Amino acid sequence: MEKNKTNPPATTARGQRAPKGVLRRLLRMLFEFYPVLLPITMVCILINAIVSSAPAVFMQNVIAVVDETYKSGDWASVSGRILTYVAILVVMYVISLIAGAFYTQMMAIITQGSLKKLREKMFSHMQDLPIKYFDTNGHGDIMSYYTNDVDTLRQLISQSLPQMTISGITLLVVFGIMMYYSAILALLVVAGVVCMTFAARAITNRSSKYFLRQQVTLAKAEAFMEEMMSGQKVIKVFCHEENAKADFDKVNGEIFFNARNGNRFANILMPLLGNIGNVMYVLVALVGGALLLTDVPNISISGMAFSISIVVPFLNMTKQFAGAIGQVSNQVNMVIMGLAGAHRIFALLDEQPEADEGYVTLVNAKENADGSMSECEERTNVWAWKHRHHDGTTTYTRLQGDVRFYDVNFGYTPEKTVLHNISLYAKPGQKVAFVGSTGAGKTTITNLINRFYDINDGKIRYDGININKIKKADLRHSLGIVLQDTNLFTGTVMENIRYGNLDAHDEECIAAARLAGADDFIRRLPDGYNTMLQGNGANLSQGQRQLLAIARAAVADPPVLIMDEATSSIDTRTEAIVQRGMDALMSGRTVFVIAHRLSTVRNADAIMVLDHGRIIERGTHADLIKLKGTYYQLYTGALELD
């Protein structure tokens, strides 16, 4: 494997410069977060910048006093006047020190507070995004919003923006003082500034594109690392370590290439501007000296004639002016990177949240003497759909778990339809099984019941109500789901089971674990139900993790259950234990089962055989065996589920 390869990446970064309006939006957001503190801090920055430019004026006055006294010979009054100037200067420096100390402390609060609020805003918005967003965006790339992009904002808010504000104000104040004393020397400095600006622009144009690419490749590297860490077992099983290293070297090489070239140009900038500033300093000294020796009239606002009291402060202002230009140029790349990060963050915040036009809600209910339902405050373990109609009336329909599909068509993209004319029904308490090869559309059907995706055509009715009219949160609250891929969160076993119902007591969680067949192994854990789980339950076997997922669904006590390959990761012996608990759990509920093990669906009320998004066979196990079609061939082993 070739090392230290520095070829440029094959693809360019998305967006070579942050679009217009990002800075304005960022500043507006900061004012929203700190409407009082931020303006006060900006006033302190203004005071600090103005006072830092004041020494030039005092130096001119002191030199003018000394020059005047030298000519008159009256040295008696000099010390008093100079001490007055010094005292005023000291007072101003004290004010500057206080303002500087205040704004640096306040900027720390504003920066970290803004980032905290921004992360909260990002995370809150992310919870409202549809499943499709997470299916189409890499998780590592999403993580980089919270790490790399937020960090560039930290540098932008805490360092670059205050420094550029101070430098900008300094430039304006110093230029105003220059014009006040001598327009000729000021124009000479402006000519030098023009040269510095052209040089800075040429270099930053080259460096900024690499810094922007660096930001994107960092996100790419984070996505790669997340993928590698989650797939370590697969990498080791297939001895893919060297290939993984080679892939990482490629990603790391892109970061190196962009960072190296960006910094190469950026590192040239300061020495170049410094030398232009030195040349400008020498030219001001030469021209100023020449003007002192000639009778060329001074063009200035002050009307003062050329004297040593103008030339000497002008030299200091020239260095100050060049330094401020250098500070602005030095922050340009940080500003570009920060705005690139802000653009990515705002792109996340601008993602459309999951649409929900539902208005039918799930409420606690009780059955009246006449058989009708009414809403109540207390928990009764009886639920009803509260349906507000357009005519102002409200009806209550008991939650039973009756799910029906009518000629449903669906595609994840408009160009490709995945499900074709799906019609089926599951009456309350029925068990419906889906059988078919990978990609046949089994999981897609259950995703439509949850409204993770919305159908393109047809209708889905839940207890007689169009599923689009039901609020998504209430709909999902009525459903329990056990996925093939189990997700356990950092916390105790008890907390992971309670995730299915946050109001459940410990006794209810333990009962759910017993029902799922998980109680026995949980009690053998070091701390039983208080055992901490980390890394998605890495200290548990796959089967144990699946049992906890089943217990989580059990404690939710939903009328409708979706079992997506729920026992696929459990061995045959454990499956027998779980199946007894599953049968008890499924009793009296509407259940949708997706299973590769056909033995688990023999007792289903209806079995749907899918192929390429179409239902090709349906019936009970006995009916389909008699039919001797696809299901019969699968059951007898003539065909295999792939």
C-alpha positions as CSV (number, residue, x, y, z in Angstrom):
1,M,0.0,0.0,0.0
2,E,1.4,3.3,-1.0
3,K,2.0,5.7,1.9
4,N,1.7,9.5,2.2
5,K,0.0,9.8,-1.1
6,T,-1.1,13.4,-1.6
7,N,-3.1,13.3,-4.8
8,P,-6.2,15.6,-4.7
9,P,-9.5,14.0,-4.0
10,A,-11.5,12.9,-7.1
11,T,-14.6,14.8,-6.1
12,T,-14.9,18.4,-5.1
13,A,-16.5,19.6,-1.9
14,R,-20.1,20.5,-1.9
15,G,-20.4,24.3,-2.1
16,Q,-17.2,26.1,-2.6
17,R,-18.3,29.1,-0.6
18,A,-20.9,29.7,2.0
19,P,-24.0,31.2,0.4
20,K,-25.0,34.8,1.1
21,G,-27.1,35.5,4.1
22,V,-25.5,32.9,6.3
23,L,-23.6,35.5,8.4
24,R,-26.7,37.7,8.7
25,R,-28.8,34.7,9.8
26,L,-26.1,33.7,12.3
27,L,-26.0,37.2,13.8
28,R,-29.8,37.3,14.0
29,M,-29.7,34.0,15.8
30,L,-27.2,35.3,18.3
31,F,-29.4,38.4,19.0
32,E,-32.3,36.1,19.5
33,F,-30.4,34.1,22.1
34,Y,-28.9,37.1,23.9
35,P,-31.0,40.2,23.0
36,V,-29.5,42.3,25.9
37,L,-26.1,40.9,26.7
38,L,-24.9,40.9,23.0
39,P,-25.4,44.6,22.4
40,I,-23.7,45.5,25.7
41,T,-20.8,43.3,24.7
42,M,-20.6,45.0,21.3
43,V,-20.5,48.4,23.0
44,C,-17.5,47.2,25.1
45,I,-15.8,45.9,21.9
46,L,-16.4,49.4,20.4
47,I,-14.9,51.2,23.4
48,N,-11.9,48.8,23.4
49,A,-11.2,49.3,19.7
50,I,-11.5,53.1,19.8
51,V,-9.3,53.5,22.9
52,S,-6.7,51.3,21.3
53,S,-6.4,53.9,18.5
54,A,-6.1,56.9,20.9
55,P,-2.3,56.8,21.6
56,A,-1.6,58.3,18.2
57,V,-3.5,61.5,19.1
58,F,-1.8,61.8,22.5
59,M,1.7,61.1,21.0
60,Q,1.0,63.9,18.4
61,N,0.1,66.3,21.2
62,V,3.0,65.4,23.4
63,I,5.5,65.8,20.5
64,A,3.9,69.1,19.5
65,V,4.3,70.4,23.1
66,V,7.9,69.3,23.2
67,D,8.6,70.8,19.8
68,E,6.9,74.1,20.7
69,T,8.7,74.3,24.0
70,Y,12.1,73.5,22.3
71,K,11.6,76.5,20.1
72,S,10.4,78.8,22.8
73,G,12.7,77.6,25.6
74,D,10.0,77.6,28.2
75,W,10.4,74.2,29.8
76,A,8.7,75.1,33.1
77,S,5.2,74.4,31.9
78,V,6.0,71.3,29.9
79,S,5.9,68.7,32.6
80,G,2.4,69.7,33.8
81,R,0.9,69.5,30.3
82,I,2.6,66.2,29.6
83,L,1.5,64.7,32.9
84,T,-2.1,65.8,32.1
85,Y,-1.9,64.0,28.8
86,V,-0.4,60.9,30.5
87,A,-3.1,60.9,33.1
88,I,-5.9,61.1,30.5
89,L,-4.2,58.3,28.6
90,V,-4.0,56.1,31.7
91,V,-7.7,56.7,32.4
92,M,-8.5,55.7,28.9
93,Y,-6.4,52.6,29.1
94,V,-8.1,51.6,32.4
95,I,-11.4,52.0,30.7
96,S,-10.1,49.9,27.8
97,L,-8.9,47.3,30.2
98,I,-12.2,47.1,32.0
99,A,-14.1,47.0,28.7
100,G,-11.7,44.3,27.3
101,A,-12.0,42.1,30.4
102,F,-15.8,42.4,30.3
103,Y,-16.3,41.6,26.7
104,T,-13.9,38.6,26.8
105,Q,-15.8,37.2,29.7
106,M,-19.2,37.9,28.1
107,M,-18.1,36.4,24.8
108,A,-17.3,33.2,26.6
109,I,-20.9,33.2,28.0
110,I,-22.4,34.1,24.6
111,T,-20.3,31.6,22.7
112,Q,-20.8,28.6,24.9
113,G,-24.4,29.5,25.7
114,S,-25.3,30.0,22.0
115,L,-23.7,26.6,21.1
116,K,-25.6,24.9,23.9
117,K,-28.9,26.4,22.7
118,L,-28.0,25.7,19.1
119,R,-27.3,22.0,19.8
120,E,-30.6,21.8,21.7
121,K,-32.3,23.4,18.8
122,M,-30.6,21.0,16.3
123,F,-31.4,17.9,18.4
124,S,-35.0,19.0,19.0
125,H,-35.5,19.6,15.3
126,M,-33.8,16.2,14.5
127,Q,-36.5,14.4,16.5
128,D,-39.1,15.9,14.2
129,L,-37.5,14.7,11.0
130,P,-39.0,11.8,9.1
131,I,-37.4,8.4,9.0
132,K,-36.6,9.0,5.4
133,Y,-34.0,11.6,6.4
134,F,-32.0,9.1,8.5
135,D,-32.4,6.4,5.8
136,T,-30.8,8.7,3.2
137,N,-28.1,10.5,5.2
138,G,-25.1,8.8,6.8
139,H,-25.2,8.8,10.6
140,G,-21.6,9.8,10.9
141,D,-22.2,12.8,8.6
142,I,-25.2,13.8,10.8
143,M,-22.9,13.4,13.9
144,S,-20.4,15.9,12.3
145,Y,-23.0,18.6,12.6
146,Y,-22.7,18.4,16.4
147,T,-18.9,18.1,16.4
148,N,-16.9,19.6,13.5
149,D,-19.5,22.2,12.4
150,V,-20.3,23.4,15.9
151,D,-16.6,23.7,16.7
152,T,-16.0,25.9,13.7
153,L,-18.9,28.1,15.0
154,R,-17.2,28.2,18.4
155,Q,-14.0,29.7,16.8
156,L,-16.1,32.0,14.6
157,I,-18.2,33.5,17.5
158,S,-15.6,33.6,20.2
159,Q,-12.5,34.7,18.2
160,S,-13.0,35.7,14.6
161,L,-16.1,37.9,14.8
162,P,-14.8,40.0,17.8
163,Q,-11.3,40.3,16.4
164,M,-12.6,41.4,13.0
165,T,-14.9,43.9,14.6
166,I,-12.1,45.3,16.7
167,S,-9.8,45.4,13.6
168,G,-12.5,47.0,11.4
169,I,-13.2,49.7,14.0
170,T,-9.5,50.3,14.5
171,L,-9.1,50.8,10.7
172,L,-11.9,53.3,10.5
173,V,-10.7,55.3,13.6
174,V,-7.0,55.3,12.5
175,F,-7.9,56.3,9.0
176,G,-10.0,59.1,10.3
177,I,-7.0,60.3,12.5
178,M,-4.7,60.0,9.5
179,M,-7.0,62.2,7.3
180,Y,-7.3,64.7,10.1
181,Y,-3.5,65.2,10.3
182,S,-2.4,64.6,6.6
183,A,-4.3,63.6,3.6
184,I,-1.1,63.1,1.6
185,L,0.4,60.6,3.9
186,A,-3.0,58.9,4.4
187,L,-3.4,58.4,0.7
188,L,0.1,56.8,0.6
189,V,-1.0,54.4,3.3
190,V,-4.2,53.7,1.3
191,A,-2.1,52.8,-1.7
192,G,-0.2,50.3,0.5
193,V,-3.5,48.9,1.8
194,V,-4.8,48.4,-1.8
195,C,-1.7,46.3,-2.4
196,M,-2.3,44.3,0.8
197,T,-6.0,43.8,-0.1
198,F,-5.2,42.4,-3.6
199,A,-2.5,40.1,-2.1
200,A,-4.9,38.9,0.7
201,R,-7.8,38.3,-1.7
202,A,-5.6,36.3,-4.1
203,I,-4.3,34.1,-1.3
204,T,-7.6,33.6,0.6
205,N,-9.4,32.7,-2.6
206,R,-7.0,29.8,-2.9
207,S,-6.9,28.8,0.7
208,S,-10.6,29.1,1.4
209,K,-11.7,26.4,-1.2
210,Y,-9.3,23.9,0.5
211,F,-10.6,24.8,4.0
212,L,-14.2,24.3,2.8
213,R,-13.2,20.9,1.3
214,Q,-11.5,20.1,4.6
215,Q,-14.8,20.7,6.4
216,V,-16.6,18.3,4.1
217,T,-13.9,15.6,4.3
218,L,-13.9,15.8,8.1
219,A,-17.6,14.9,8.0
220,K,-16.8,12.1,5.6
221,A,-14.0,10.8,7.9
222,E,-16.4,10.9,10.9
223,A,-19.0,8.9,8.9
224,F,-16.3,6.4,7.9
225,M,-15.1,5.9,11.5
226,E,-18.7,5.4,12.8
227,E,-19.2,2.8,10.1
228,M,-15.9,1.0,10.9
229,M,-16.6,1.0,14.7
230,S,-20.1,-0.5,14.3
231,G,-18.7,-3.1,11.8
232,Q,-15.6,-4.2,13.7
233,K,-16.9,-7.8,14.1
234,V,-17.5,-8.1,10.3
235,I,-14.1,-6.6,9.6
236,K,-12.3,-9.1,11.8
237,V,-14.4,-12.1,10.7
238,F,-13.5,-11.5,7.1
239,C,-9.9,-10.4,7.9
240,H,-10.6,-7.0,6.3
241,E,-8.2,-5.1,8.5
242,E,-5.7,-4.2,5.8
243,N,-8.4,-3.1,3.4
244,A,-10.0,-1.0,6.2
245,K,-6.6,0.7,6.8
246,A,-6.3,1.4,3.1
247,D,-9.8,2.9,3.0
248,F,-9.0,5.0,6.0
249,D,-5.7,6.1,4.5
250,K,-7.6,7.3,1.4
251,V,-10.1,9.3,3.6
252,N,-7.3,10.6,5.8
253,G,-5.3,11.5,2.7
254,E,-8.1,13.8,1.5
255,I,-8.1,15.6,4.8
256,F,-4.4,15.9,4.7
257,F,-4.4,17.2,1.1
258,N,-7.0,19.9,1.8
259,A,-5.6,20.9,5.2
260,R,-2.0,21.1,3.9
261,N,-2.9,23.2,0.8
262,G,-5.2,25.4,2.8
263,N,-2.6,26.1,5.5
264,R,0.2,26.5,2.9
265,F,-1.6,29.5,1.4
266,A,-2.8,30.8,4.7
267,N,0.7,30.7,6.2
268,I,2.0,32.7,3.3
269,L,-0.5,35.5,4.0
270,M,0.8,37.0,7.3
271,P,4.5,37.2,6.2
272,L,3.5,38.7,2.9
273,L,1.2,41.3,4.5
274,G,3.9,42.0,7.2
275,N,6.5,42.8,4.6
276,I,4.1,45.0,2.6
277,G,3.4,46.8,5.9
278,N,7.2,47.3,6.5
279,V,7.6,48.7,3.0
280,M,4.7,51.0,3.6
281,Y,6.3,52.1,6.9
282,V,9.6,52.9,5.1
283,L,7.8,54.8,2.4
284,V,5.8,56.9,4.9
285,A,9.1,57.7,6.7
286,L,10.8,58.8,3.5
287,V,7.9,60.8,2.2
288,G,7.2,62.3,5.6
289,G,10.9,63.3,5.9
290,A,10.9,64.8,2.4
291,L,7.8,66.8,3.2
292,L,9.5,68.2,6.4
293,L,12.4,69.4,4.3
294,T,10.2,71.1,1.6
295,D,7.6,73.7,1.5
296,V,4.9,71.5,0.2
297,P,1.6,72.5,2.0
298,N,0.0,70.0,4.2
299,I,-3.6,69.0,3.1
300,S,-5.5,68.0,6.2
301,I,-8.7,68.6,8.1
302,S,-6.8,70.0,11.1
303,G,-5.1,72.7,8.9
304,M,-1.7,71.9,10.7
305,A,1.5,72.4,8.8
306,F,3.9,69.5,8.4
307,S,6.0,68.9,11.5
308,I,7.8,66.2,13.4
309,S,4.7,65.9,15.6
310,I,2.7,64.6,12.6
311,V,5.3,62.4,11.0
312,V,6.3,60.3,14.1
313,P,2.7,59.5,15.1
314,F,1.9,58.7,11.5
315,L,4.6,56.0,11.5
316,N,3.0,54.4,14.5
317,M,-0.4,54.6,12.9
318,T,1.0,53.0,9.8
319,K,2.1,50.0,11.7
320,Q,-1.2,49.9,13.6
321,F,-3.1,50.1,10.3
322,A,-1.0,47.3,8.7
323,G,-1.4,45.2,11.8
324,A,-5.2,45.6,11.7
325,I,-5.3,44.6,8.1
326,G,-3.2,41.6,8.9
327,Q,-5.6,40.6,11.8
328,V,-8.6,40.8,9.4
329,S,-6.8,38.8,6.8
330,N,-5.7,36.2,9.3
331,Q,-9.3,35.7,10.4
332,V,-10.8,35.4,6.9
333,N,-10.2,31.6,6.6
334,M,-11.6,31.0,10.0
335,V,-14.7,33.0,9.1
336,I,-15.1,31.0,5.8
337,M,-14.8,27.7,7.7
338,G,-17.2,29.0,10.4
339,L,-19.8,30.1,7.8
340,A,-19.4,26.8,6.0
341,G,-20.2,25.0,9.3
342,A,-23.1,27.4,9.9
343,H,-24.4,26.7,6.4
344,R,-24.4,23.0,7.1
345,I,-26.1,23.4,10.4
346,F,-28.8,25.7,9.0
347,A,-29.3,23.2,6.2
348,L,-30.1,20.6,8.9
349,L,-32.5,23.1,10.7
350,D,-34.1,23.9,7.3
351,E,-35.0,20.2,6.7
352,Q,-38.7,19.8,6.5
353,P,-40.0,18.2,9.7
354,E,-42.2,15.1,9.5
355,A,-45.6,16.3,8.1
356,D,-48.6,15.5,10.4
357,E,-52.0,16.8,9.4
358,G,-53.8,14.3,11.7
359,Y,-56.4,15.5,14.1
360,V,-57.8,12.3,15.6
361,T,-56.2,11.7,19.0
362,L,-56.0,8.8,21.5
363,V,-57.5,9.5,24.9
364,N,-58.4,7.6,28.1
365,A,-61.9,6.5,27.9
366,K,-64.7,4.7,29.7
367,E,-67.7,2.8,28.4
368,N,-71.1,4.2,29.3
369,A,-74.1,2.2,30.2
370,D,-75.5,2.6,26.7
371,G,-72.3,1.1,25.2
372,S,-71.0,4.5,24.0
373,M,-67.5,5.8,24.9
374,S,-66.6,9.0,26.7
375,E,-63.4,10.7,27.6
376,C,-62.1,10.7,31.1
377,E,-59.1,12.1,33.0
378,E,-58.0,9.0,35.0
379,R,-56.2,6.1,33.4
380,T,-58.7,3.2,32.8
381,N,-56.6,1.0,30.4
382,V,-59.4,1.6,27.9
383,W,-58.6,3.8,25.0
384,A,-60.6,5.6,22.4
385,W,-60.0,7.6,19.2
386,K,-61.3,11.1,19.7
387,H,-62.5,12.3,16.3
388,R,-63.5,15.9,15.9
389,H,-65.6,16.3,12.8
390,H,-65.9,19.4,10.5
391,D,-69.5,20.0,11.7
392,G,-68.2,20.6,15.3
393,T,-69.3,17.2,16.7
394,T,-67.0,14.8,18.3
395,T,-67.2,11.0,18.3
396,Y,-65.3,8.4,20.3
397,T,-64.3,5.1,18.7
398,R,-62.9,2.3,21.0
399,L,-59.3,1.4,20.2
400,Q,-59.5,-2.3,19.1
401,G,-56.8,-2.8,16.5
402,D,-58.7,-3.3,13.3
403,V,-56.3,-2.6,10.4
404,R,-57.3,-2.7,6.8
405,F,-55.5,-2.0,3.5
406,Y,-57.4,-1.0,0.4
407,D,-55.5,-1.1,-3.0
408,V,-52.4,0.4,-1.5
409,N,-49.5,1.4,-3.8
410,F,-46.2,2.7,-2.5
411,G,-42.7,3.6,-3.6
412,Y,-39.8,5.1,-1.7
413,T,-39.1,7.1,-4.8
414,P,-41.7,8.3,-7.4
415,E,-39.9,6.3,-10.2
416,K,-40.1,2.9,-8.4
417,T,-43.2,1.4,-7.0
418,V,-42.5,-1.1,-4.2
419,L,-46.0,-2.3,-3.3
420,H,-48.7,-2.9,-5.8
421,N,-52.4,-3.0,-5.0
422,I,-52.0,-4.4,-1.5
423,S,-55.4,-5.2,0.0
424,L,-55.6,-7.0,3.4
425,Y,-57.4,-6.9,6.7
426,A,-56.5,-7.8,10.3
427,K,-59.5,-8.0,12.6
428,P,-59.0,-7.3,16.3
429,G,-57.2,-10.3,17.8
430,Q,-56.1,-11.8,14.5
431,K,-52.5,-12.8,13.7
432,V,-51.4,-12.0,10.1
433,A,-48.1,-13.3,8.8
434,F,-46.0,-12.0,5.9
435,V,-43.8,-14.4,4.1
436,G,-41.5,-13.8,1.2
437,S,-38.0,-13.3,0.0
438,T,-35.8,-10.3,0.9
439,G,-37.1,-7.2,-0.8
440,A,-40.6,-8.6,-1.4
441,G,-42.1,-5.7,0.7
442,K,-42.9,-7.3,4.0
443,T,-41.2,-4.6,6.2
444,T,-42.5,-1.9,4.0
445,I,-46.1,-2.8,4.8
446,T,-45.3,-2.5,8.6
447,N,-43.6,0.9,7.9
448,L,-46.8,2.1,6.4
449,I,-48.9,1.0,9.4
450,N,-46.5,3.1,11.6
451,R,-46.7,6.0,9.0
452,F,-42.9,6.1,8.8
453,Y,-43.8,6.6,5.2
454,D,-47.1,7.7,3.6
455,I,-48.8,5.7,0.8
456,N,-48.9,7.0,-2.8
457,D,-52.4,5.6,-3.5
458,G,-55.1,3.6,-1.8
459,K,-56.3,3.8,1.8
460,I,-55.3,2.3,5.2
461,R,-58.0,2.3,7.9
462,Y,-57.4,1.8,11.6
463,D,-60.6,1.0,13.5
464,G,-62.5,2.4,10.5
465,I,-60.6,5.7,10.6
466,N,-58.4,6.8,7.7
467,I,-54.9,6.5,9.1
468,N,-53.9,9.9,7.6
469,K,-56.4,11.5,10.0
470,I,-54.7,10.1,13.1
471,K,-52.0,12.1,14.7
472,K,-48.7,10.2,14.2
473,A,-47.7,10.2,17.9
474,D,-51.1,8.8,19.0
475,L,-51.0,6.3,16.2
476,R,-47.6,5.0,17.2
477,H,-48.6,5.0,20.8
478,S,-51.2,2.4,20.0
479,L,-48.6,0.2,18.3
480,G,-45.9,-2.1,19.7
481,I,-43.0,-3.1,17.5
482,V,-40.1,-5.6,17.8
483,L,-37.5,-5.1,15.1
484,Q,-35.0,-7.5,13.8
485,D,-32.2,-5.0,14.8
486,T,-32.5,-4.3,18.5
487,N,-31.5,-0.9,19.9
488,L,-30.7,-0.8,23.6
489,F,-29.8,2.5,25.2
490,T,-27.2,3.4,27.8
491,G,-29.0,2.8,31.1
492,T,-30.1,0.0,33.3
493,V,-32.0,-3.1,32.1
494,M,-35.1,-1.8,33.9
495,E,-34.9,1.6,32.2
496,N,-34.5,-0.1,28.8
497,I,-37.7,-2.2,29.4
498,R,-39.5,0.9,30.7
499,Y,-38.7,2.6,27.4
500,G,-41.9,1.0,26.1
501,N,-44.0,2.8,28.7
502,L,-42.4,5.5,30.8
503,D,-45.3,5.4,33.3
504,A,-44.8,1.7,34.0
505,H,-43.9,0.7,37.6
506,D,-41.0,-1.7,38.3
507,E,-43.5,-4.5,38.9
508,E,-45.0,-4.0,35.5
509,C,-41.6,-4.1,33.9
510,I,-40.7,-7.3,35.7
511,A,-44.0,-8.8,34.6
512,A,-43.3,-7.9,31.0
513,A,-39.8,-9.5,31.3
514,R,-41.4,-12.7,32.6
515,L,-43.9,-12.7,29.8
516,A,-41.1,-12.4,27.3
517,G,-39.0,-15.1,29.0
518,A,-36.3,-12.6,29.9
519,D,-36.7,-12.6,33.7
520,D,-34.5,-15.7,34.2
521,F,-31.3,-14.3,32.5
522,I,-31.8,-10.8,33.9
523,R,-31.7,-12.0,37.5
524,R,-28.4,-13.8,36.7
525,L,-26.8,-10.5,35.6
526,P,-24.4,-8.9,38.1
527,D,-26.9,-6.3,39.3
528,G,-30.1,-7.9,38.0
529,Y,-32.5,-5.3,36.7
530,N,-30.1,-2.6,37.8
531,T,-27.3,-3.8,35.5
532,M,-26.0,-1.0,33.4
533,L,-26.1,-1.5,29.6
534,Q,-23.7,0.3,27.3
535,G,-22.7,0.2,23.7
536,N,-26.2,-1.0,22.5
537,G,-26.1,-3.8,25.1
538,A,-22.7,-5.1,24.0
539,N,-22.4,-7.1,27.2
540,L,-25.5,-9.2,26.3
541,S,-25.9,-11.9,23.7
542,Q,-28.0,-11.2,20.6
543,G,-30.7,-13.4,21.9
544,Q,-30.8,-11.6,25.3
545,R,-31.0,-8.3,23.6
546,Q,-33.9,-9.5,21.5
547,L,-35.7,-10.7,24.6
548,L,-35.4,-7.3,26.2
549,A,-36.9,-5.8,23.0
550,I,-39.8,-8.1,23.3
551,A,-40.2,-7.2,27.0
552,R,-40.1,-3.5,26.0
553,A,-43.0,-4.1,23.6
554,A,-44.9,-6.1,26.3
555,V,-44.8,-3.4,28.9
556,A,-46.3,-1.0,26.3
557,D,-49.4,-3.2,26.3
558,P,-50.5,-2.1,22.8
559,P,-53.6,-3.5,21.0
560,V,-51.5,-4.0,17.8
561,L,-48.1,-5.7,17.6
562,I,-45.6,-5.7,14.8
563,M,-43.0,-8.5,15.0
564,D,-40.4,-7.9,12.3
565,E,-38.2,-11.1,12.4
566,A,-38.6,-10.9,16.2
567,T,-37.1,-14.3,16.9
568,S,-34.5,-14.4,14.1
569,S,-31.6,-13.9,16.5
570,I,-32.7,-16.4,19.1
571,D,-31.6,-20.0,19.1
572,T,-34.1,-22.9,18.8
573,R,-34.1,-23.6,22.6
574,T,-34.6,-20.0,23.5
575,E,-37.2,-19.6,20.8
576,A,-39.4,-22.3,22.5
577,I,-39.2,-20.3,25.7
578,V,-39.9,-17.0,23.9
579,Q,-42.7,-18.4,21.8
580,R,-44.7,-19.3,24.9
581,G,-44.4,-15.7,26.1
582,M,-45.1,-14.4,22.7
583,D,-48.3,-16.4,22.4
584,A,-49.4,-15.0,25.8
585,L,-48.4,-11.5,24.6
586,M,-50.2,-11.8,21.3
587,S,-53.4,-13.1,22.8
588,G,-56.3,-10.8,22.2
589,R,-54.1,-8.4,20.1
590,T,-53.9,-7.7,16.4
591,V,-50.5,-9.0,15.3
592,F,-48.5,-8.6,12.2
593,V,-45.6,-11.1,11.9
594,I,-42.7,-11.1,9.5
595,A,-40.7,-14.3,9.9
596,H,-38.2,-16.4,8.0
597,R,-38.9,-19.4,10.2
598,L,-42.2,-20.7,8.8
599,S,-42.7,-22.7,12.0
600,T,-43.5,-19.5,13.9
601,V,-46.4,-18.6,11.6
602,R,-48.2,-21.9,11.3
603,N,-50.9,-20.8,13.8
604,A,-51.5,-17.4,12.0
605,D,-55.1,-16.6,11.1
606,A,-53.9,-15.5,7.7
607,I,-50.6,-15.8,5.9
608,M,-49.7,-13.4,3.0
609,V,-47.1,-14.6,0.6
610,L,-45.4,-11.6,-1.1
611,D,-43.3,-11.5,-4.3
612,H,-42.0,-8.2,-5.7
613,G,-44.5,-6.1,-3.8
614,R,-47.6,-8.2,-4.7
615,I,-49.6,-10.6,-2.6
616,I,-49.5,-13.8,-4.7
617,E,-51.1,-16.1,-2.1
618,R,-53.1,-15.7,1.1
619,G,-54.8,-18.1,3.5
620,T,-54.2,-20.2,6.6
621,H,-51.3,-22.6,6.8
622,A,-53.6,-25.5,6.0
623,D,-55.2,-23.7,3.0
624,L,-51.8,-22.8,1.5
625,I,-50.4,-26.3,2.0
626,K,-53.4,-27.7,0.0
627,L,-52.8,-25.0,-2.7
628,K,-49.3,-26.4,-3.2
629,G,-48.1,-23.1,-4.5
630,T,-45.1,-21.0,-3.4
631,Y,-45.8,-21.3,0.3
632,Y,-46.0,-25.1,0.0
633,Q,-42.6,-25.1,-1.8
634,L,-41.1,-22.9,0.9
635,Y,-42.5,-25.0,3.7
636,T,-41.3,-28.3,2.2
637,G,-37.9,-26.8,1.3
638,A,-38.4,-26.9,-2.4
639,L,-37.8,-23.2,-2.3
640,E,-35.8,-21.1,0.1
641,L,-36.2,-17.7,1.5
642,D,-33.2,-15.6,0.5
